[in-house]
Amino acid sequence: MTDQQTPIQRMLGDVAPEFAALTDDVLFGRVWARTAELSPRDRSLVTITSLVSAGNIEQLSAHIPMGVANGLTREEIVEAITHVAFYAGWPRAVSALTLAKQLFASSGEAA
């Protein structure tokens, strides 16, 4: 039944099932569903820049592709990371852009 599990259930469900359930039910079930306030595209842009600012670069592996699926362009993602570099720190932006480049390449987009 692994195919029916969400990404967080596959990642942490065996160790932290309640955390996985809260992630699915509250974060992605309720917070991300609030489209009257912000569109999924805008939520992705805010999330990507917040992750860069906090130095949580590893989480971008999920959120950059999600941002593209929600309508962000490669250029918008790169520009957002470039913009927050001056607030979040240059090394964080370099790490984020390096990962973004890898993700774009693996999805078939030109580097």
C-alpha positions in Angstrom: 0.0 0.0 0.0 3.0 2.3 -0.3 1.6 3.8 -3.5 -1.4 5.2 -1.5 0.8 6.8 1.1 1.6 10.5 1.0 5.2 11.6 0.7 5.4 12.4 4.4 3.8 9.1 5.3 6.5 7.3 3.3 9.2 9.5 4.8 8.2 9.5 8.5 5.0 7.6 9.0 6.6 4.5 10.5 8.5 6.7 13.1 6.1 9.6 13.6 2.6 8.7 12.4 0.9 11.5 14.3 3.4 14.0 12.8 2.7 12.6 9.3 -1.1 12.8 9.9 -0.9 16.4 11.1 1.2 17.3 8.0 -1.3 15.7 5.7 -4.5 16.9 7.5 -3.5 20.4 8.8 -0.6 21.7 6.7 -1.6 20.3 3.3 -5.2 19.5 4.1 -6.2 22.9 5.6 -3.5 25.5 5.3 -2.6 24.9 1.6 -6.3 24.5 0.8 -7.1 28.1 1.8 -7.1 29.5 -1.8 -9.4 32.5 -1.1 -6.5 34.1 0.8 -3.5 33.0 -1.3 -3.4 30.9 -4.4 -1.3 27.7 -4.4 1.2 29.5 -6.7 1.6 32.4 -4.2 1.8 29.9 -1.3 4.6 28.1 -3.1 6.5 31.4 -3.7 6.2 32.3 0.0 7.2 28.8 1.0 10.3 28.7 -1.2 11.6 32.0 0.0 10.8 31.1 3.6 12.7 27.9 3.3 15.7 29.7 1.8 15.6 32.4 4.5 15.5 29.8 7.3 18.3 27.7 5.7 16.1 24.7 5.2 17.5 24.0 1.7 16.8 20.3 1.8 13.0 21.0 1.9 13.3 22.7 -1.5 13.6 19.3 -3.1 9.9 18.9 -2.6 8.8 22.6 -2.8 10.5 23.7 -6.0 8.8 21.0 -8.1 5.6 21.7 -6.2 6.0 25.4 -7.0 6.4 24.6 -10.7 3.3 22.4 -10.5 1.5 25.3 -8.9 2.4 27.6 -11.8 5.7 29.2 -10.9 8.2 29.5 -13.7 11.9 28.6 -13.4 12.7 32.3 -13.8 10.3 33.4 -11.0 11.9 30.8 -8.6 15.4 31.9 -9.5 14.4 35.6 -9.1 12.8 35.0 -5.8 15.8 33.2 -4.4 18.1 36.0 -5.8 15.9 38.6 -4.1 16.0 37.0 -0.7 19.8 36.4 -0.9 20.2 40.0 0.4 18.0 39.3 3.4 18.6 35.6 4.1 22.3 35.4 3.3 24.4 34.7 0.2 25.5 31.2 1.2 21.9 30.1 1.6 20.9 31.5 -1.8 23.9 29.8 -3.4 22.9 26.5 -1.8 19.3 27.0 -2.9 20.2 28.0 -6.5 22.5 25.0 -6.8 19.7 22.7 -5.7 17.3 24.5 -8.0 19.7 24.0 -10.9 19.9 20.3 -10.2 16.1 20.0 -9.9 15.5 21.9 -13.2 18.0 19.6 -14.9 16.5 16.4 -13.6 13.0 17.6 -14.8 14.4 18.1 -18.3 14.7 21.9 -18.2 17.8 23.5 -19.5 20.3 24.4 -16.9 
